[in-house]
Amino acid sequence: MAVDGGTASTTSAPASGSEAKEASAPSGTAAVDTSVVATSSGGSVAAPASADLETRLARVLSVGHCIEESELRALLSHTSASGRRPLCYDGFEPSGRMHIAQGIQKAVNVNKLTSSGCDFVFWVADWFAALNDKLGGDLKKIRVVGEYFIEVWKASGMDMDHVRFMWASDSINAAPDEYWRRVMDVARLNSLARIKRCGPIMGRQENDNLSAAQVLYPCMQAADVFFLKADICQLGTDQLKVNMLAREYCDATRPKIAHKPVVLSHVMLPGLKAGQDKMSKSDPDSALWMEDTAADVNSKIKKAFCPEKEVKGNPCLAYVRHLVIPALGSLTILRKESNGGDVTYDNADVLEAAFAAGELHPGDLKPALSKAINALLQPVRDHFSSNPKAKALLKQVKSYKVTRSVARAPDAEAAGAASA
């Protein structure tokens, strides 16, 4: 039977969503569906070729939580009238292999935004990775990982017509006076305590013994927004504190900046293990990597945390909601007739309700999820096996050890107090 927005009807062995979309995907790109608009319920509706303001707004809002929606509406309306495409940005530290949250989820969200009339800039934050001690601060290795990131994104099903990649180091060195004046102004107008509250953007906590470089980092990231002239900060929820710092800066600086950046935060995909709020590069078994083999994906999903009838904190259900249905339009579960027969879901709320009621078993969900994710990853695998440059980059990246901050020596005053 097929399930469509809560109604069911009997069908004859429907093809899986992954098969349907994969067949129509252009060669060398993942089967990411840009013809649907995800709704707040996790379902989808058809997107007209000439989308009106309300349709564009709904599609953009489906990316994640927005601050402020009224400002987003005004931005879309104004830019539509003027013919200017709003600029969205996200920044990434090149720090190791890319997982599906950075790859497939990002491709889904970028496609939603560019099909809504926006441009998108990827800020390849090489200097930021060095400041945060990634790869031991080795800028040559960081550059290699950044090149690898770009190769992944190009093969991930992302519509590249309105996408640009900008290296932080190259861009800042091209306009140092403009950039560093803004960084200094952000630093001047904020207390140390306010800057340290941004620790989570670097994977740190406010009370961690941050290096001086990690104090500079949030000031730079807030300045990036204005340096890039971004209208929309489209980063994860883990970056919210620094995006709010950028909005606060608009009121603090003189003259004030009238049009604050809109903050559009996508959810963080959980890791595969119980209690993991997000995938971790330091724990390879917690993540699905963009070049994982089909066998790797099948094995990891089979072992993934997915307790029967439990929706909250269930990574398998999160991947269906935020990856599979937005990218492929639906998920088909193949089952024996004695177990209810085949069923197709195009609405995450309906699927989760069936799972919570025990109508959908983890043993049936997991193989379908593995098949869908493998369909999305296959073009990336093909690219890294057939493209010499991509293959060489992946080999280098796999040889690098992922690092975090080195231990910091306590300051003299703290050391003295401790020994008193």
C-alpha positions as CSV (number, residue, x, y, z in Angstrom):
1,M,0.0,0.0,0.0
2,A,1.1,3.6,-0.6
3,V,0.8,6.2,2.2
4,D,0.3,9.8,1.0
5,G,-0.2,12.5,3.6
6,G,-2.0,10.1,5.9
7,T,-4.2,8.3,3.4
8,A,-3.5,4.8,2.1
9,S,-4.3,2.9,-1.1
10,T,-3.2,-0.4,-2.5
11,T,-0.6,-0.3,-5.3
12,S,1.4,-2.8,-7.1
13,A,5.1,-3.0,-6.0
14,P,6.0,0.7,-6.2
15,A,9.5,1.6,-7.3
16,S,11.5,3.1,-4.5
17,G,11.9,6.9,-4.4
18,S,15.7,6.5,-4.8
19,E,15.2,4.4,-8.0
20,A,12.8,6.9,-9.5
21,K,15.0,9.9,-8.9
22,E,18.3,8.2,-9.6
23,A,17.1,7.3,-13.1
24,S,16.5,11.0,-14.0
25,A,19.6,12.4,-12.3
26,P,22.2,13.8,-14.7
27,S,25.4,11.9,-15.0
28,G,27.9,12.7,-12.2
29,T,25.4,14.2,-9.8
30,A,23.5,12.8,-6.9
31,A,19.8,12.2,-7.2
32,V,18.7,15.2,-5.2
33,D,15.1,16.3,-6.1
34,T,14.9,20.1,-6.6
35,S,11.3,20.0,-7.9
36,V,9.7,19.5,-4.5
37,V,9.2,21.9,-1.6
38,A,9.5,20.4,1.8
39,T,6.7,21.4,4.2
40,S,6.9,21.8,8.0
41,S,5.4,18.3,8.3
42,G,8.3,16.8,6.4
43,G,6.2,16.1,3.3
44,S,6.4,17.8,-0.1
45,V,4.4,19.8,-2.6
46,A,5.1,20.6,-6.2
47,A,7.1,23.8,-6.9
48,P,5.7,25.9,-9.8
49,A,8.3,27.0,-12.4
50,S,7.5,30.6,-11.7
51,A,7.3,30.6,-7.9
52,D,5.4,33.4,-6.2
53,L,6.6,35.1,-3.0
54,E,4.6,32.8,-0.7
55,T,6.0,29.7,-2.4
56,R,9.5,31.0,-2.3
57,L,9.1,31.9,1.4
58,A,7.8,28.5,2.3
59,R,10.6,26.8,0.5
60,V,13.3,28.9,2.2
61,L,11.7,28.4,5.6
62,S,11.7,24.6,5.1
63,V,15.5,24.9,5.4
64,G,15.4,25.5,9.2
65,H,14.6,27.9,12.0
66,C,14.4,31.5,10.9
67,I,15.3,34.7,12.8
68,E,13.3,36.9,11.8
69,E,10.6,35.7,9.4
70,S,9.3,39.1,8.8
71,E,12.7,40.3,7.7
72,L,13.1,37.3,5.4
73,R,9.7,38.1,3.8
74,A,10.8,41.7,3.3
75,L,14.1,40.6,1.8
76,L,12.6,38.2,-0.7
77,S,10.0,40.8,-1.7
78,H,12.5,43.6,-2.1
79,T,15.0,41.6,-4.0
80,S,12.4,40.2,-6.3
81,A,11.2,43.7,-7.2
82,S,14.7,44.9,-7.8
83,G,15.9,41.8,-9.6
84,R,18.8,41.2,-7.1
85,R,19.4,37.7,-5.9
86,P,19.7,37.5,-2.0
87,L,23.1,36.2,-0.9
88,C,23.3,33.2,1.5
89,Y,26.4,31.9,3.0
90,D,27.8,29.0,5.1
91,G,31.3,28.5,6.3
92,F,33.2,25.2,6.8
93,E,36.5,24.4,8.5
94,P,38.3,22.0,6.2
95,S,39.2,19.5,8.9
96,G,38.8,15.9,7.7
97,R,36.4,13.7,5.7
98,M,32.9,15.0,5.0
99,H,29.9,13.3,6.5
100,I,26.4,13.3,5.0
101,A,25.2,16.2,7.1
102,Q,27.8,18.4,5.4
103,G,27.3,16.8,2.0
104,I,23.7,15.6,1.3
105,Q,21.9,17.8,3.8
106,K,23.8,20.9,2.5
107,A,23.0,20.0,-1.1
108,V,19.3,19.7,-0.3
109,N,19.3,23.1,1.5
110,V,21.4,24.9,-1.1
111,N,19.1,23.7,-3.9
112,K,16.0,24.9,-2.0
113,L,17.6,28.4,-1.7
114,T,19.0,28.7,-5.2
115,S,15.7,27.5,-6.7
116,S,14.0,30.3,-4.6
117,G,16.1,33.0,-6.3
118,C,19.1,33.1,-4.0
119,D,22.9,32.9,-4.6
120,F,25.0,30.8,-2.2
121,V,28.6,31.3,-1.1
122,F,30.6,28.5,0.5
123,W,33.2,30.2,2.7
124,V,36.1,27.7,2.8
125,A,37.4,28.7,6.2
126,D,41.0,27.6,6.0
127,W,42.4,30.2,8.4
128,F,39.6,29.4,10.8
129,A,40.6,25.7,10.8
130,A,44.1,26.7,11.7
131,L,42.9,29.0,14.5
132,N,40.9,26.1,15.9
133,D,43.9,23.8,15.8
134,K,42.4,21.5,13.1
135,L,45.0,19.2,11.5
136,G,47.5,20.6,13.9
137,G,47.1,24.1,12.3
138,D,48.9,22.8,9.1
139,L,47.6,25.2,6.4
140,K,49.0,22.9,3.6
141,K,46.9,20.0,4.8
142,I,43.9,22.2,5.5
143,R,44.1,23.4,1.9
144,V,44.1,19.9,0.6
145,V,41.0,19.1,2.7
146,G,39.3,22.2,1.4
147,E,39.9,21.1,-2.2
148,Y,38.5,17.7,-1.3
149,F,35.4,19.4,0.2
150,I,34.8,21.2,-3.1
151,E,35.1,18.0,-5.1
152,V,32.4,16.4,-2.8
153,W,30.0,19.2,-3.1
154,K,30.3,19.3,-6.9
155,A,29.3,15.6,-7.0
156,S,26.6,15.7,-4.4
157,G,23.6,16.7,-6.5
158,M,24.0,20.4,-5.9
159,D,22.8,22.8,-8.6
160,M,26.0,24.8,-9.2
161,D,24.6,27.6,-11.3
162,H,24.3,30.0,-8.4
163,V,27.0,28.6,-6.1
164,R,30.5,30.0,-5.5
165,F,33.4,28.8,-3.4
166,M,35.5,31.4,-1.7
167,W,38.7,30.7,0.3
168,A,38.9,32.8,3.4
169,S,42.7,33.3,3.2
170,D,42.6,34.4,-0.5
171,S,39.6,36.7,0.0
172,I,40.9,38.3,3.2
173,N,44.4,38.8,1.7
174,A,42.7,40.5,-1.3
175,A,41.1,43.2,0.9
176,P,42.9,43.2,4.3
177,D,42.0,46.7,5.3
178,E,38.3,46.2,4.8
179,Y,38.3,42.8,6.6
180,W,40.5,43.6,9.6
181,R,38.9,46.9,10.3
182,R,35.6,45.1,10.7
183,V,37.1,42.4,12.9
184,M,38.6,45.0,15.2
185,D,35.2,46.9,15.4
186,V,33.4,43.7,16.4
187,A,36.1,43.0,19.0
188,R,36.0,46.6,20.3
189,L,32.2,46.6,20.8
190,N,32.0,43.3,22.7
191,S,33.1,42.0,26.0
192,L,35.4,39.0,26.4
193,A,32.5,37.2,28.2
194,R,30.2,37.8,25.2
195,I,32.8,36.4,22.8
196,K,33.5,33.4,24.9
197,R,29.8,32.5,24.8
198,C,30.4,31.8,21.2
199,G,32.6,28.8,22.1
200,P,30.2,26.2,20.8
201,I,30.7,27.4,17.2
202,M,34.2,25.9,17.4
203,G,33.1,22.8,19.3
204,R,34.2,24.3,22.5
205,Q,32.4,25.4,25.7
206,E,32.3,28.8,27.3
207,N,34.3,27.6,30.3
208,D,37.0,25.9,28.2
209,N,40.5,27.2,28.5
210,L,40.4,28.9,25.1
211,S,43.5,30.0,23.2
212,A,43.8,33.6,22.2
213,A,43.2,32.5,18.6
214,Q,39.9,30.9,19.6
215,V,38.9,34.3,21.1
216,L,39.7,36.0,17.8
217,Y,37.7,33.4,15.9
218,P,34.2,34.6,16.7
219,C,35.1,38.2,16.0
220,M,36.3,37.1,12.6
221,Q,33.2,34.9,11.9
222,A,30.9,37.8,12.7
223,A,32.9,40.0,10.5
224,D,32.6,37.5,7.6
225,V,28.9,38.2,7.3
226,F,29.5,41.9,6.4
227,F,32.7,41.2,4.4
228,L,30.7,38.8,2.2
229,K,27.7,41.2,2.2
230,A,25.5,38.2,3.1
231,D,21.8,38.7,3.4
232,I,21.1,35.2,5.0
233,C,23.4,33.3,7.4
234,Q,22.5,29.7,6.5
235,L,24.5,27.7,9.0
236,G,23.7,25.0,11.6
237,T,22.0,25.6,14.9
238,D,25.4,25.1,16.5
239,Q,26.4,28.5,14.9
240,L,23.5,30.4,16.3
241,K,25.4,32.3,19.0
242,V,27.8,34.0,16.5
243,N,25.1,34.7,14.0
244,M,23.2,36.5,16.8
245,L,26.5,38.3,17.6
246,A,26.5,39.6,14.0
247,R,22.9,40.8,14.4
248,E,23.7,42.6,17.7
249,Y,26.7,44.2,16.0
250,C,24.3,45.9,13.6
251,D,22.8,47.9,16.5
252,A,26.1,48.5,18.3
253,T,28.2,49.9,15.5
254,R,28.0,53.5,14.2
255,P,26.4,54.2,12.0
256,K,23.9,51.4,12.7
257,I,23.4,48.8,10.0
258,A,19.7,48.9,9.1
259,H,19.3,45.6,7.4
260,K,20.4,42.8,9.8
261,P,21.4,39.5,8.3
262,V,18.6,36.9,8.4
263,V,19.5,33.8,10.4
264,L,18.3,30.5,8.9
265,S,19.6,27.6,11.0
266,H,19.3,24.0,9.8
267,V,19.1,21.2,12.4
268,M,22.2,19.2,13.3
269,L,21.9,15.5,12.2
270,P,22.5,13.2,15.1
271,G,25.2,10.6,15.2
272,L,24.5,6.9,14.7
273,K,24.9,6.0,18.3
274,A,22.6,6.5,21.2
275,G,22.7,10.0,22.7
276,Q,24.9,11.6,20.0
277,D,23.4,15.0,19.2
278,K,25.5,15.3,16.0
279,M,27.9,13.3,13.9
280,S,31.5,13.5,15.1
281,K,34.6,13.4,13.0
282,S,36.6,12.2,16.0
283,D,34.3,9.2,16.2
284,P,34.3,7.6,12.7
285,D,31.6,5.1,13.7
286,S,29.2,7.9,14.6
287,A,29.0,9.2,11.0
288,L,28.2,8.2,7.4
289,W,30.9,9.5,5.2
290,M,30.3,10.8,1.7
291,E,32.5,8.2,0.1
292,D,31.5,5.3,2.3
293,T,31.0,2.1,0.3
294,A,27.5,0.6,0.1
295,A,28.7,-2.2,2.5
296,D,29.9,0.5,5.0
297,V,26.5,2.2,4.9
298,N,24.6,-1.0,5.2
299,S,26.7,-2.1,8.2
300,K,26.5,1.3,10.0
301,I,22.8,1.6,9.5
302,K,22.2,-2.0,10.6
303,K,24.0,-1.2,13.9
304,A,22.5,2.3,14.3
305,F,20.5,3.2,17.4
306,C,16.9,2.7,16.4
307,P,14.8,1.4,19.3
308,E,11.4,0.1,18.4
309,K,8.5,2.6,18.7
310,E,10.9,5.4,19.9
311,V,10.9,8.6,17.7
312,K,12.8,11.1,19.9
313,G,16.6,10.8,19.6
314,N,16.3,8.2,16.8
315,P,18.9,9.0,14.1
316,C,17.4,6.7,11.5
317,L,14.1,8.7,11.6
318,A,16.1,12.0,11.5
319,Y,17.9,10.9,8.3
320,V,14.5,10.1,6.7
321,R,13.1,13.4,7.7
322,H,16.0,15.7,6.8
323,L,17.8,13.8,4.0
324,V,15.7,11.1,2.3
325,I,12.3,12.6,1.8
326,P,13.6,16.2,1.0
327,A,16.1,14.7,-1.5
328,L,14.2,11.9,-3.1
329,G,10.6,12.8,-2.4
330,S,9.7,9.6,-0.7
331,L,10.9,6.4,1.0
332,T,9.6,3.0,0.0
333,I,9.7,0.1,2.6
334,L,9.7,-3.3,1.0
335,R,8.0,-5.9,3.2
336,K,6.4,-9.3,3.1
337,E,2.6,-9.3,2.7
338,S,2.5,-10.9,6.1
339,N,4.2,-7.8,7.6
340,G,1.8,-5.4,5.8
341,G,3.2,-5.4,2.3
342,D,5.2,-2.6,0.6
343,V,4.5,0.9,1.7
344,T,5.7,4.3,0.5
345,Y,5.9,7.4,2.7
346,D,6.3,10.9,1.3
347,N,5.6,12.6,4.7
348,A,8.0,12.2,7.7
349,D,5.2,12.9,10.2
350,V,3.2,10.0,8.8
351,L,6.2,7.7,8.8
352,E,7.1,8.6,12.4
353,A,3.5,8.1,13.6
354,A,3.6,4.6,12.0
355,F,6.9,3.9,13.7
356,A,5.7,5.1,17.1
357,A,2.5,2.9,16.8
358,G,4.6,-0.2,16.0
359,E,3.3,-0.4,12.4
360,L,6.8,0.2,11.0
361,H,9.5,-2.0,12.5
362,P,13.2,-1.0,12.6
363,G,14.0,-4.2,10.8
364,D,12.0,-3.0,7.8
365,L,13.0,0.7,8.1
366,K,16.8,0.2,8.1
367,P,17.2,-1.7,4.8
368,A,15.1,0.9,3.0
369,L,17.1,3.8,4.6
370,S,20.4,2.1,3.6
371,K,19.2,1.8,0.0
372,A,18.1,5.4,-0.2
373,I,21.3,6.8,1.3
374,N,23.4,4.6,-1.0
375,A,21.5,6.0,-4.0
376,L,22.4,9.5,-2.9
377,L,26.0,8.6,-2.3
378,Q,26.7,6.6,-5.4
379,P,27.5,9.6,-7.7
380,V,30.0,10.8,-5.1
381,R,31.6,7.4,-5.0
382,D,31.7,7.3,-8.8
383,H,33.4,10.7,-8.9
384,F,36.1,9.8,-6.4
385,S,36.8,6.5,-8.2
386,S,36.9,7.9,-11.7
387,N,38.3,11.4,-11.3
388,P,42.1,11.3,-10.8
389,K,42.2,14.6,-8.9
390,A,39.4,13.7,-6.6
391,K,40.9,10.2,-6.0
392,A,44.3,11.7,-5.0
393,L,42.7,14.2,-2.7
394,L,40.7,11.5,-0.9
395,K,43.8,9.4,-0.4
396,Q,45.6,12.4,1.2
397,V,42.7,13.3,3.4
398,K,42.3,9.7,4.7
399,S,46.0,9.8,5.7
400,Y,45.5,12.9,7.9
401,K,44.7,12.5,11.6
402,V,41.8,14.6,12.9
403,T,43.0,16.8,15.7
404,R,41.5,19.0,18.4
405,S,43.1,21.8,20.4
406,V,46.4,21.1,22.1
407,A,46.5,21.5,25.9
408,R,46.8,25.1,27.0
409,A,49.1,26.2,29.7
410,P,47.2,27.9,32.6
411,D,47.9,31.6,32.8
412,A,50.3,32.7,35.5
413,E,47.7,34.3,37.8
414,A,45.5,31.1,37.7
415,A,48.6,28.9,38.4
416,G,49.6,31.1,41.3
417,A,46.1,31.0,42.8
418,A,46.1,27.2,42.5
419,S,49.4,26.9,44.4
420,A,48.5,29.3,47.1
